[in-house]
Amino acid sequence: MKYTITGDNLQFVNVELGPNETLHSVAGAMAYMTGNMRMEAVMEGGFMSGLKRSLSGSSLFLVKYAPQGGVGVVGLGGRVPGKILDIDIGKGSWIVQKTGYLGAEPSVKLDMAFQKKLGAAFFGGEGFILQKLSGQGMAFIAACGDLNVVELKAGEQYKVSTANAVAWEESVSYDITAAGGIKTSLFGGEGLFVTTLTGPGKIVIQSMTLQDLATALIPYLPSNNS
């Protein structure tokens, strides 16, 4: 499998598949494909696996792409203005925010991941259930805004504004901690809690969340009173 990621803030991942190669994606991710590409909805792993994918923010059915009679190309795109990131899952499993999964080679397993602490479930911004990517092969994730990839050393910590943590290697521990004193929590603009990520491992941070984007657009939306 060959691929390129093109574009600026509305990106494509352009995947070239040869004979006997396939790609899976979440439903609705396909933007274009060559005429010889076959697209088929599959419930990979059976009903229970599909149900767990659905609960984690993905789709009950995945879409399988396979070229017929030679090399084919399929282009996947995110659903909001943002970036697409490629991850080599063969180097280690990743935890991804809900709805972050875009597509992957069939050797990559998509499953649910639960927050390890109750505080994360209530204040983490992405809910109790996250996504876990494991196995072998390349995977693609998408998120709103620009992405910053940081590699944390053992014991090194980053405190990230709620919901801005897109993904992190499974070796990174995740927790929710207080943003600061009462005055900071009330007037600092970040809420009562922040996400604390502790290395070793890579983390991915987004510059804007989907909620931020929606909030910024509300004043410009037409209303019945206008």
Beta strands, then each sheet from edge to edge (+ up, - down):
strand 1: 2-6
strand 2: 12-17
strand 3: 23-26
strand 4: 30-33
strand 5: 37-42
strand 6: 62-67
strand 7: 72-77
strand 8: 82-88
strand 9: 94-96
strand 10: 101-104
strand 11: 108-114
strand 12: 129-135
strand 13: 138-144
strand 14: 147-152
strand 15: 157-160
strand 16: 165-169
strand 17: 173-178
strand 18: 193-198
strand 19: 201-206
sheet 1: 1+ 2- 7+ 4-
sheet 2: 5+ 6- 3+ 10- 13+ 8-
sheet 3: 11+ 12- 9+ 16- 19+ 14-
sheet 4: 15+ 18- 17+
end
